[in-house]
Structures are given as C-alpha cells and as structure tokens.
Amino acid sequence: MRVYHLNCQQLLPISLNEAWDFFSSPLNLARITPRSMNFTVTSDFSDSTKMYEGMIITYKVSPLFGIKLNWMTEITTVCDKQYFIDEQRFGPFKFWHHEHHFKETKDGVLMRDELTYGMPFGVLGTAINALVVGKQVRDIFTYREQAVTKLFGKP
C-alpha cells in the first residue's frame, strides 16, 4: 500500500485554552469542513462534549460525486493542550492517521496537522488518489485554514 502525507500549519491569534477548547470538541469539525462534502457528525454528542482517548466518532460524508459514506474514527491519543490523534476505524480510506498539534507562541497558537493516509483498491486507488483524492484532501485543509481564519482572525 502506498501512503500519502500532508502537513499543514497555521498561526492562530488566540490562547492555547481557546484553541484546545474549540478543536477538542467533535461537533466543531463540521464547522470547518467544506459544505460540499455534506459532513455530519452522527454520534450523539452535546456541544459540551470533549474528546478523550478511546472516543469513537461517527460521521456521514459525501467525499465524491455526492455518494454518502459512513466514516468512523477513534481518538487514540490525547495529550491535553498539546496534541491529539484520530485514526479511521471504518470509512473511505484504507489507512488514516491524523495528528493535531498545538503549541503556544508569543503571537498565539501554532496549530499543526500531520496527516498520513492510504487508499484502498491497490493500483486503482493510487490512480484515484492522483486524479481526485489527493487534490480533494489538500482542498479540505485549505478550506479548513480559511474557515479557522474567519472564526479567529489572523495574527
């Protein structure tokens, strides 16, 4: 299986507590995901729910051609106000490992995402990634950066 990597970072003009409070809430993911993906958290969480190690989060998402898919991730690691990791348990990828890092700086918080993923379907999956999925994943993170800037501003 071929694996792909995407690394992004963004400086947020907010406190570490504010950043952690926002990003550790599973329901906020829908607020920073492109509407075109019809992304919905289907787990029964309240607005005050915060992630913890072992938490299972379920979603419905339409990543390609409007086809609705179920997606399940597990929060495998949480280091309070430093980082957390989500991994796919069931969904569109063969492998998904996403690290979310937060570091306080003099200008706010440096947020860093490190994503490693793999496609199903062997050579066909490699071709699909080259033609569609790789760009779509990058576009999701570009959208996320813009959405976070709208929410919190620029440093």
C-alpha positions in Angstrom: 0.0 0.0 0.0 1.3 3.4 -0.9 0.9 6.1 1.8 0.5 9.8 1.3 1.4 12.6 3.7 0.1 16.1 4.1 1.5 18.6 6.6 -0.1 22.0 7.3 0.3 24.7 9.9 -1.5 27.8 10.9 -0.8 30.5 13.4 -4.0 31.4 15.4 -4.2 34.7 17.3 -5.9 33.1 20.3 -4.9 31.5 23.6 -3.9 27.8 23.9 -7.0 27.3 26.1 -9.3 28.8 23.4 -7.7 26.7 20.6 -7.9 23.5 22.6 -11.5 24.1 23.6 -12.6 24.6 20.0 -10.6 21.8 18.4 -11.2 19.2 21.1 -15.0 19.4 20.5 -16.0 16.8 17.9 -19.0 18.8 16.8 -16.8 21.7 15.6 -15.3 19.6 12.9 -18.5 20.2 10.8 -17.9 23.9 11.1 -14.6 23.8 9.4 -15.3 21.2 6.7 -16.5 22.2 3.2 -20.3 22.2 2.9 -20.0 20.4 -0.4 -19.0 17.3 1.5 -22.3 17.1 3.4 -20.3 16.3 6.5 -22.4 15.4 9.6 -21.3 14.1 12.9 -23.8 11.3 13.7 -22.5 10.4 17.1 -24.8 11.6 19.9 -22.7 14.4 21.4 -23.7 17.6 23.0 -22.0 21.0 22.4 -20.0 20.5 25.7 -18.6 17.0 24.7 -14.8 16.9 24.7 -12.7 14.2 23.2 -10.9 11.6 25.2 -8.7 8.6 24.4 -10.9 5.8 23.0 -13.7 8.1 21.9 -15.4 6.8 18.8 -16.9 9.4 16.4 -19.2 8.5 13.6 -19.9 10.7 10.6 -21.7 10.8 7.3 -19.8 12.3 4.4 -20.1 12.7 0.7 -16.5 13.0 -0.5 -17.0 12.1 -4.2 -19.9 12.5 -6.6 -22.4 13.1 -3.8 -22.2 9.4 -2.7 -22.9 9.3 1.1 -20.5 7.2 3.1 -20.2 6.2 6.8 -17.0 7.1 8.5 -15.8 6.1 11.9 -12.7 7.4 13.7 -11.2 6.8 17.1 -9.4 9.3 19.2 -6.4 7.1 20.0 -4.2 9.7 21.9 -4.9 12.9 23.8 -2.2 14.9 25.4 -4.1 17.8 27.0 -3.5 21.1 25.3 -0.6 19.6 23.2 -1.9 17.2 20.6 -4.5 14.5 19.8 -4.6 11.8 17.2 -7.6 10.4 15.3 -7.4 7.2 13.3 -10.0 5.8 10.9 -11.7 2.6 12.1 -14.1 2.3 9.2 -14.5 4.5 6.1 -13.3 5.6 2.7 -9.6 5.1 3.3 -7.5 2.0 3.8 -5.5 3.9 6.4 -5.9 7.3 8.1 -3.7 8.7 10.9 -4.2 12.4 11.7 -2.2 14.2 14.3 -3.3 17.6 15.5 -0.6 19.6 17.4 -0.9 22.9 19.3 2.0 25.0 20.6 1.7 28.3 22.4 3.8 31.1 20.9 4.3 34.8 21.7 1.8 35.5 18.8 -0.9 33.0 19.7 -1.0 29.3 19.0 0.8 27.4 16.2 -1.6 24.6 15.0 0.0 21.9 13.0 -1.7 19.0 11.2 0.2 15.9 10.1 -1.9 13.5 8.0 -0.8 10.1 6.7 -3.4 8.1 4.7 -3.6 5.2 2.3 -6.1 4.4 -0.4 -7.9 1.1 -0.9 -8.0 -0.8 -4.2 -4.3 -1.1 -4.9 -3.2 0.4 -8.2 -6.7 1.7 -8.9 -6.6 3.5 -5.5 -3.2 5.0 -6.4 -4.7 6.3 -9.7 -7.8 7.7 -7.9 -5.6 9.5 -5.4 -3.5 11.0 -8.2 -6.6 12.1 -10.2 -9.0 13.2 -7.5 -8.5 12.4 -3.8 -5.1 13.9 -3.3 -6.3 17.3 -4.5 -9.5 17.0 -2.6 -7.6 16.3 0.7 -5.5 19.3 0.1 -8.6 21.4 -0.7 -10.2 20.3 2.6 -7.2 21.6 4.5 -7.1 24.8 2.5 -10.8 25.3 3.3 -10.2 24.5 6.9 -7.5 27.2 7.1 -9.9 29.7 5.6 -12.7 28.7 8.0 -10.5 28.9 11.0 -9.2 32.4 9.9 -12.9 33.5 9.6 -13.6 32.2 13.1 -10.4 33.5 14.9 -8.8 36.1 12.6 -5.2 36.5 11.5 -2.3 37.1 13.9 
